[in-house]
Amino acid sequence: MWQSKRARAAFALYEVLIGLAIFSIGVLALGRSVQNCLNASGLNSEENRVRQILADRMAEIQATPGFPDAKKETKVATGYGDILLVQQSVPAALQGEDNTELNGINLVTLTAQWRRGGADQSRKIQFYVYRSG
């Protein structure tokens, strides 16, 4: 009888240790998941910031009278580091239905370049700007 109680107590101790190990593994996995969610949220915020910078610059170019600058580089400071905004504008050389050249239309390319975790990142948008005369 004495052996039986001791064996049950030892078995109960093993049950507690195994349960504690399983709980520890679960807590570590949960911690890793939370860290991944925070990283993804940070990356999403950074991407949204870059999109907003590109959209703001596009609106500024469209609202400014006259032809856009042929080439222009601007550094934009953000909470995620500096973003280099490169603007290039070239005549679009578009033709109408009757093969006549359409003048006054420029193709503008905006490129945002930055570094994330030691790797170069970039996003680009292109749009047309029409200016008469």
MODELLER restraints for C-alpha pairs under 7 A, 6 or more apart:
rsr = mdl.restraints
at = mdl.atoms
rsr.add(forms.Gaussian(group=physical.xy_distance, feature=features.Distance(at['CA:46:A'], at['CA:80:A']), mean=6.75, stdev=0.5))
rsr.add(forms.Gaussian(group=physical.xy_distance, feature=features.Distance(at['CA:54:A'], at['CA:110:A']), mean=6.93, stdev=0.5))
rsr.add(forms.Gaussian(group=physical.xy_distance, feature=features.Distance(at['CA:61:A'], at['CA:68:A']), mean=6.52, stdev=0.5))
rsr.add(forms.Gaussian(group=physical.xy_distance, feature=features.Distance(at['CA:62:A'], at['CA:129:A']), mean=6.53, stdev=0.5))
rsr.add(forms.Gaussian(group=physical.xy_distance, feature=features.Distance(at['CA:66:A'], at['CA:131:A']), mean=6.54, stdev=0.5))
rsr.add(forms.Gaussian(group=physical.xy_distance, feature=features.Distance(at['CA:67:A'], at['CA:131:A']), mean=6.48, stdev=0.5))
rsr.add(forms.Gaussian(group=physical.xy_distance, feature=features.Distance(at['CA:68:A'], at['CA:89:A']), mean=6.44, stdev=0.5))
rsr.add(forms.Gaussian(group=physical.xy_distance, feature=features.Distance(at['CA:69:A'], at['CA:89:A']), mean=6.38, stdev=0.5))
rsr.add(forms.Gaussian(group=physical.xy_distance, feature=features.Distance(at['CA:70:A'], at['CA:88:A']), mean=5.37, stdev=0.5))
rsr.add(forms.Gaussian(group=physical.xy_distance, feature=features.Distance(at['CA:70:A'], at['CA:89:A']), mean=4.57, stdev=0.5))
rsr.add(forms.Gaussian(group=physical.xy_distance, feature=features.Distance(at['CA:70:A'], at['CA:90:A']), mean=6.45, stdev=0.5))
rsr.add(forms.Gaussian(group=physical.xy_distance, feature=features.Distance(at['CA:71:A'], at['CA:87:A']), mean=5.50, stdev=0.5))
rsr.add(forms.Gaussian(group=physical.xy_distance, feature=features.Distance(at['CA:71:A'], at['CA:88:A']), mean=4.56, stdev=0.5))
rsr.add(forms.Gaussian(group=physical.xy_distance, feature=features.Distance(at['CA:71:A'], at['CA:89:A']), mean=6.45, stdev=0.5))
rsr.add(forms.Gaussian(group=physical.xy_distance, feature=features.Distance(at['CA:72:A'], at['CA:86:A']), mean=5.88, stdev=0.5))
rsr.add(forms.Gaussian(group=physical.xy_distance, feature=features.Distance(at['CA:72:A'], at['CA:87:A']), mean=5.01, stdev=0.5))
rsr.add(forms.Gaussian(group=physical.xy_distance, feature=features.Distance(at['CA:72:A'], at['CA:88:A']), mean=6.65, stdev=0.5))
rsr.add(forms.Gaussian(group=physical.xy_distance, feature=features.Distance(at['CA:73:A'], at['CA:84:A']), mean=6.86, stdev=0.5))
rsr.add(forms.Gaussian(group=physical.xy_distance, feature=features.Distance(at['CA:73:A'], at['CA:85:A']), mean=5.63, stdev=0.5))
rsr.add(forms.Gaussian(group=physical.xy_distance, feature=features.Distance(at['CA:73:A'], at['CA:86:A']), mean=4.53, stdev=0.5))
rsr.add(forms.Gaussian(group=physical.xy_distance, feature=features.Distance(at['CA:73:A'], at['CA:87:A']), mean=6.20, stdev=0.5))
rsr.add(forms.Gaussian(group=physical.xy_distance, feature=features.Distance(at['CA:74:A'], at['CA:84:A']), mean=5.82, stdev=0.5))
rsr.add(forms.Gaussian(group=physical.xy_distance, feature=features.Distance(at['CA:74:A'], at['CA:85:A']), mean=5.07, stdev=0.5))
rsr.add(forms.Gaussian(group=physical.xy_distance, feature=features.Distance(at['CA:74:A'], at['CA:86:A']), mean=6.52, stdev=0.5))
rsr.add(forms.Gaussian(group=physical.xy_distance, feature=features.Distance(at['CA:75:A'], at['CA:82:A']), mean=6.30, stdev=0.5))
rsr.add(forms.Gaussian(group=physical.xy_distance, feature=features.Distance(at['CA:75:A'], at['CA:83:A']), mean=5.65, stdev=0.5))
rsr.add(forms.Gaussian(group=physical.xy_distance, feature=features.Distance(at['CA:75:A'], at['CA:84:A']), mean=4.60, stdev=0.5))
rsr.add(forms.Gaussian(group=physical.xy_distance, feature=features.Distance(at['CA:75:A'], at['CA:85:A']), mean=6.06, stdev=0.5))
rsr.add(forms.Gaussian(group=physical.xy_distance, feature=features.Distance(at['CA:76:A'], at['CA:82:A']), mean=5.55, stdev=0.5))
rsr.add(forms.Gaussian(group=physical.xy_distance, feature=features.Distance(at['CA:76:A'], at['CA:83:A']), mean=5.09, stdev=0.5))
rsr.add(forms.Gaussian(group=physical.xy_distance, feature=features.Distance(at['CA:76:A'], at['CA:84:A']), mean=6.34, stdev=0.5))
rsr.add(forms.Gaussian(group=physical.xy_distance, feature=features.Distance(at['CA:77:A'], at['CA:83:A']), mean=6.39, stdev=0.5))
rsr.add(forms.Gaussian(group=physical.xy_distance, feature=features.Distance(at['CA:82:A'], at['CA:114:A']), mean=6.67, stdev=0.5))
rsr.add(forms.Gaussian(group=physical.xy_distance, feature=features.Distance(at['CA:83:A'], at['CA:112:A']), mean=6.30, stdev=0.5))
rsr.add(forms.Gaussian(group=physical.xy_distance, feature=features.Distance(at['CA:83:A'], at['CA:113:A']), mean=5.66, stdev=0.5))
rsr.add(forms.Gaussian(group=physical.xy_distance, feature=features.Distance(at['CA:83:A'], at['CA:114:A']), mean=4.96, stdev=0.5))
rsr.add(forms.Gaussian(group=physical.xy_distance, feature=features.Distance(at['CA:84:A'], at['CA:112:A']), mean=5.64, stdev=0.5))
rsr.add(forms.Gaussian(group=physical.xy_distance, feature=features.Distance(at['CA:84:A'], at['CA:113:A']), mean=5.08, stdev=0.5))
rsr.add(forms.Gaussian(group=physical.xy_distance, feature=features.Distance(at['CA:84:A'], at['CA:114:A']), mean=6.40, stdev=0.5))
rsr.add(forms.Gaussian(group=physical.xy_distance, feature=features.Distance(at['CA:85:A'], at['CA:110:A']), mean=6.86, stdev=0.5))
rsr.add(forms.Gaussian(group=physical.xy_distance, feature=features.Distance(at['CA:85:A'], at['CA:111:A']), mean=5.70, stdev=0.5))
rsr.add(forms.Gaussian(group=physical.xy_distance, feature=features.Distance(at['CA:85:A'], at['CA:112:A']), mean=4.60, stdev=0.5))
rsr.add(forms.Gaussian(group=physical.xy_distance, feature=features.Distance(at['CA:85:A'], at['CA:113:A']), mean=6.49, stdev=0.5))
rsr.add(forms.Gaussian(group=physical.xy_distance, feature=features.Distance(at['CA:86:A'], at['CA:110:A']), mean=5.69, stdev=0.5))
rsr.add(forms.Gaussian(group=physical.xy_distance, feature=features.Distance(at['CA:86:A'], at['CA:111:A']), mean=5.09, stdev=0.5))
rsr.add(forms.Gaussian(group=physical.xy_distance, feature=features.Distance(at['CA:86:A'], at['CA:112:A']), mean=6.42, stdev=0.5))
rsr.add(forms.Gaussian(group=physical.xy_distance, feature=features.Distance(at['CA:87:A'], at['CA:109:A']), mean=5.81, stdev=0.5))
rsr.add(forms.Gaussian(group=physical.xy_distance, feature=features.Distance(at['CA:87:A'], at['CA:110:A']), mean=4.69, stdev=0.5))
rsr.add(forms.Gaussian(group=physical.xy_distance, feature=features.Distance(at['CA:87:A'], at['CA:111:A']), mean=6.58, stdev=0.5))
rsr.add(forms.Gaussian(group=physical.xy_distance, feature=features.Distance(at['CA:88:A'], at['CA:108:A']), mean=5.67, stdev=0.5))
rsr.add(forms.Gaussian(group=physical.xy_distance, feature=features.Distance(at['CA:88:A'], at['CA:109:A']), mean=5.19, stdev=0.5))
rsr.add(forms.Gaussian(group=physical.xy_distance, feature=features.Distance(at['CA:88:A'], at['CA:110:A']), mean=6.58, stdev=0.5))
rsr.add(forms.Gaussian(group=physical.xy_distance, feature=features.Distance(at['CA:89:A'], at['CA:106:A']), mean=6.24, stdev=0.5))
rsr.add(forms.Gaussian(group=physical.xy_distance, feature=features.Distance(at['CA:89:A'], at['CA:107:A']), mean=5.63, stdev=0.5))
rsr.add(forms.Gaussian(group=physical.xy_distance, feature=features.Distance(at['CA:89:A'], at['CA:108:A']), mean=4.37, stdev=0.5))
rsr.add(forms.Gaussian(group=physical.xy_distance, feature=features.Distance(at['CA:89:A'], at['CA:109:A']), mean=6.35, stdev=0.5))
rsr.add(forms.Gaussian(group=physical.xy_distance, feature=features.Distance(at['CA:90:A'], at['CA:106:A']), mean=5.43, stdev=0.5))
rsr.add(forms.Gaussian(group=physical.xy_distance, feature=features.Distance(at['CA:90:A'], at['CA:107:A']), mean=5.46, stdev=0.5))
rsr.add(forms.Gaussian(group=physical.xy_distance, feature=features.Distance(at['CA:90:A'], at['CA:108:A']), mean=6.66, stdev=0.5))
rsr.add(forms.Gaussian(group=physical.xy_distance, feature=features.Distance(at['CA:91:A'], at['CA:105:A']), mean=6.09, stdev=0.5))
rsr.add(forms.Gaussian(group=physical.xy_distance, feature=features.Distance(at['CA:91:A'], at['CA:106:A']), mean=4.30, stdev=0.5))
rsr.add(forms.Gaussian(group=physical.xy_distance, feature=features.Distance(at['CA:91:A'], at['CA:107:A']), mean=6.04, stdev=0.5))
rsr.add(forms.Gaussian(group=physical.xy_distance, feature=features.Distance(at['CA:92:A'], at['CA:105:A']), mean=5.67, stdev=0.5))
rsr.add(forms.Gaussian(group=physical.xy_distance, feature=features.Distance(at['CA:92:A'], at['CA:106:A']), mean=4.82, stdev=0.5))
rsr.add(forms.Gaussian(group=physical.xy_distance, feature=features.Distance(at['CA:92:A'], at['CA:107:A']), mean=5.08, stdev=0.5))
rsr.add(forms.Gaussian(group=physical.xy_distance, feature=features.Distance(at['CA:93:A'], at['CA:101:A']), mean=6.74, stdev=0.5))
rsr.add(forms.Gaussian(group=physical.xy_distance, feature=features.Distance(at['CA:93:A'], at['CA:102:A']), mean=6.88, stdev=0.5))
rsr.add(forms.Gaussian(group=physical.xy_distance, feature=features.Distance(at['CA:94:A'], at['CA:101:A']), mean=5.97, stdev=0.5))
rsr.add(forms.Gaussian(group=physical.xy_distance, feature=features.Distance(at['CA:94:A'], at['CA:102:A']), mean=5.51, stdev=0.5))
rsr.add(forms.Gaussian(group=physical.xy_distance, feature=features.Distance(at['CA:95:A'], at['CA:101:A']), mean=4.45, stdev=0.5))
rsr.add(forms.Gaussian(group=physical.xy_distance, feature=features.Distance(at['CA:95:A'], at['CA:102:A']), mean=5.46, stdev=0.5))
rsr.add(forms.Gaussian(group=physical.xy_distance, feature=features.Distance(at['CA:96:A'], at['CA:102:A']), mean=6.35, stdev=0.5))
rsr.add(forms.Gaussian(group=physical.xy_distance, feature=features.Distance(at['CA:104:A'], at['CA:130:A']), mean=5.53, stdev=0.5))
rsr.add(forms.Gaussian(group=physical.xy_distance, feature=features.Distance(at['CA:104:A'], at['CA:131:A']), mean=5.09, stdev=0.5))
rsr.add(forms.Gaussian(group=physical.xy_distance, feature=features.Distance(at['CA:104:A'], at['CA:132:A']), mean=5.54, stdev=0.5))
rsr.add(forms.Gaussian(group=physical.xy_distance, feature=features.Distance(at['CA:105:A'], at['CA:128:A']), mean=6.49, stdev=0.5))
rsr.add(forms.Gaussian(group=physical.xy_distance, feature=features.Distance(at['CA:105:A'], at['CA:129:A']), mean=5.59, stdev=0.5))
rsr.add(forms.Gaussian(group=physical.xy_distance, feature=features.Distance(at['CA:105:A'], at['CA:130:A']), mean=4.42, stdev=0.5))
rsr.add(forms.Gaussian(group=physical.xy_distance, feature=features.Distance(at['CA:105:A'], at['CA:131:A']), mean=6.43, stdev=0.5))
rsr.add(forms.Gaussian(group=physical.xy_distance, feature=features.Distance(at['CA:106:A'], at['CA:128:A']), mean=5.57, stdev=0.5))
rsr.add(forms.Gaussian(group=physical.xy_distance, feature=features.Distance(at['CA:106:A'], at['CA:129:A']), mean=5.24, stdev=0.5))
rsr.add(forms.Gaussian(group=physical.xy_distance, feature=features.Distance(at['CA:106:A'], at['CA:130:A']), mean=6.43, stdev=0.5))
rsr.add(forms.Gaussian(group=physical.xy_distance, feature=features.Distance(at['CA:107:A'], at['CA:126:A']), mean=6.88, stdev=0.5))
rsr.add(forms.Gaussian(group=physical.xy_distance, feature=features.Distance(at['CA:107:A'], at['CA:127:A']), mean=5.85, stdev=0.5))
rsr.add(forms.Gaussian(group=physical.xy_distance, feature=features.Distance(at['CA:107:A'], at['CA:128:A']), mean=4.64, stdev=0.5))
rsr.add(forms.Gaussian(group=physical.xy_distance, feature=features.Distance(at['CA:107:A'], at['CA:129:A']), mean=6.52, stdev=0.5))
rsr.add(forms.Gaussian(group=physical.xy_distance, feature=features.Distance(at['CA:108:A'], at['CA:126:A']), mean=5.58, stdev=0.5))
rsr.add(forms.Gaussian(group=physical.xy_distance, feature=features.Distance(at['CA:108:A'], at['CA:127:A']), mean=5.44, stdev=0.5))
rsr.add(forms.Gaussian(group=physical.xy_distance, feature=features.Distance(at['CA:108:A'], at['CA:128:A']), mean=5.98, stdev=0.5))
rsr.add(forms.Gaussian(group=physical.xy_distance, feature=features.Distance(at['CA:109:A'], at['CA:124:A']), mean=6.98, stdev=0.5))
rsr.add(forms.Gaussian(group=physical.xy_distance, feature=features.Distance(at['CA:109:A'], at['CA:125:A']), mean=5.84, stdev=0.5))
rsr.add(forms.Gaussian(group=physical.xy_distance, feature=features.Distance(at['CA:109:A'], at['CA:126:A']), mean=4.44, stdev=0.5))
rsr.add(forms.Gaussian(group=physical.xy_distance, feature=features.Distance(at['CA:109:A'], at['CA:127:A']), mean=6.72, stdev=0.5))
rsr.add(forms.Gaussian(group=physical.xy_distance, feature=features.Distance(at['CA:110:A'], at['CA:124:A']), mean=5.59, stdev=0.5))
rsr.add(forms.Gaussian(group=physical.xy_distance, feature=features.Distance(at['CA:110:A'], at['CA:125:A']), mean=5.38, stdev=0.5))
rsr.add(forms.Gaussian(group=physical.xy_distance, feature=features.Distance(at['CA:110:A'], at['CA:126:A']), mean=6.34, stdev=0.5))
rsr.add(forms.Gaussian(group=physical.xy_distance, feature=features.Distance(at['CA:111:A'], at['CA:122:A']), mean=6.73, stdev=0.5))
rsr.add(forms.Gaussian(group=physical.xy_distance, feature=features.Distance(at['CA:111:A'], at['CA:123:A']), mean=5.71, stdev=0.5))
rsr.add(forms.Gaussian(group=physical.xy_distance, feature=features.Distance(at['CA:111:A'], at['CA:124:A']), mean=4.32, stdev=0.5))
rsr.add(forms.Gaussian(group=physical.xy_distance, feature=features.Distance(at['CA:111:A'], at['CA:125:A']), mean=6.62, stdev=0.5))
rsr.add(forms.Gaussian(group=physical.xy_distance, feature=features.Distance(at['CA:112:A'], at['CA:122:A']), mean=5.33, stdev=0.5))
rsr.add(forms.Gaussian(group=physical.xy_distance, feature=features.Distance(at['CA:112:A'], at['CA:123:A']), mean=5.27, stdev=0.5))
rsr.add(forms.Gaussian(group=physical.xy_distance, feature=features.Distance(at['CA:112:A'], at['CA:124:A']), mean=6.33, stdev=0.5))
rsr.add(forms.Gaussian(group=physical.xy_distance, feature=features.Distance(at['CA:113:A'], at['CA:121:A']), mean=5.72, stdev=0.5))
rsr.add(forms.Gaussian(group=physical.xy_distance, feature=features.Distance(at['CA:113:A'], at['CA:122:A']), mean=4.38, stdev=0.5))
rsr.add(forms.Gaussian(group=physical.xy_distance, feature=features.Distance(at['CA:113:A'], at['CA:123:A']), mean=6.81, stdev=0.5))
rsr.add(forms.Gaussian(group=physical.xy_distance, feature=features.Distance(at['CA:114:A'], at['CA:120:A']), mean=5.94, stdev=0.5))
rsr.add(forms.Gaussian(group=physical.xy_distance, feature=features.Distance(at['CA:114:A'], at['CA:121:A']), mean=5.28, stdev=0.5))
rsr.add(forms.Gaussian(group=physical.xy_distance, feature=features.Distance(at['CA:114:A'], at['CA:122:A']), mean=6.35, stdev=0.5))
rsr.add(forms.Gaussian(group=physical.xy_distance, feature=features.Distance(at['CA:115:A'], at['CA:121:A']), mean=5.62, stdev=0.5))
